[in-house]
Amino acid sequence: MSQASEDYDTPILPGGAPSDYERYLNTVELLELQKTPDERVHRDELLFQVVHQSSELWLKLATSEVEEAVLLTEQGEVAEAARVLRRPLRCMRFVTDQLDMLEELSPWEYQEIRKVLGHGSGFDSPGWKTLRAALPRLGQAFHARRREAGLSVEELYVQRRDHEALYRLAESLIELDEWCQQWRVRHYRVVARVIGDGVVGTQGTPVEVLGRLVQTVVFPELWEVRNELTARSKAETG
Ligand code: HEM
């Protein structure tokens, strides 16, 4: 068939949806994943579900990319691993930014939505759970490569020009850690703004616990080395 006579309006992919766009992206199923107007106790349930569901998708992508970076690091492809890690970093920015939308909720009207959440809690977020499981494996893979190069973390930072790829990987790890913290800080502030910081969550966790979780880091050695470098510099300069 010549290009001019090709029928672009007829879908060619398998499936029942009217266009290839909808067939490839499963938009029919995707757009049915939110409550219908009749099912909602408040119209803001759509806003609430969209923010959570899209966060789960970005976190799914983030986890997949972190897992790829683990494999690459284990295979010794350190520079490529650092390149791949730009993606989960962007995912973390997106999920952090979109928390803003929840501040459009009225704290009083949100109470209506809260009543239909059951024991639903972010602690059970599949996206966060899988990401949290993948990150320590990334740390293990990085440290294995670093030890293989015969370097302490401090030496890697001092001699970074001789170990550029490994250094960049270390910096990607700490940036990811920082973004997880940024998300936690932002989430805590949003929770405080919507339901308050002196109440108990839908799974029985006092909100103040979220404030303490902000301190959690996945790669403590990479934070600690900053202290060591400052101490070393001070010792060297007297
Ligand atoms: C109005 C919006 C939100 C409120 C009021 C809220 C409230 C809470 C509360 C009270 C907790 C403590 C656990 C509990 O008892 O439930 C919690 C934890 C959590 N929430 Fe949310 N949340 C909101 C939005 C989100 C969004 C959009 C996500 C994205 C996936 C999310 C993910 C999490 C996670 C992962 C935790 C565990 C805390 C951690 O590991 O740091 N939350 N949330």
Boltz pocket constraint, residues with backbone or C-beta under 6 A from the ligand:
constraints:
  - pocket:
      binder: B
      contacts: [[A, 48], [A, 51], [A, 52], [A, 55], [A, 56], [A, 99], [A, 102], [A, 105], [A, 120], [A, 121], [A, 122], [A, 123], [A, 125], [A, 128], [A, 184], [A, 187], [A, 190], [A, 191], [A, 194], [A, 195], [A, 200], [A, 201], [A, 202], [A, 203], [A, 204], [A, 205], [A, 206], [A, 207], [A, 210], [A, 213]]
      max_distance: 6.0
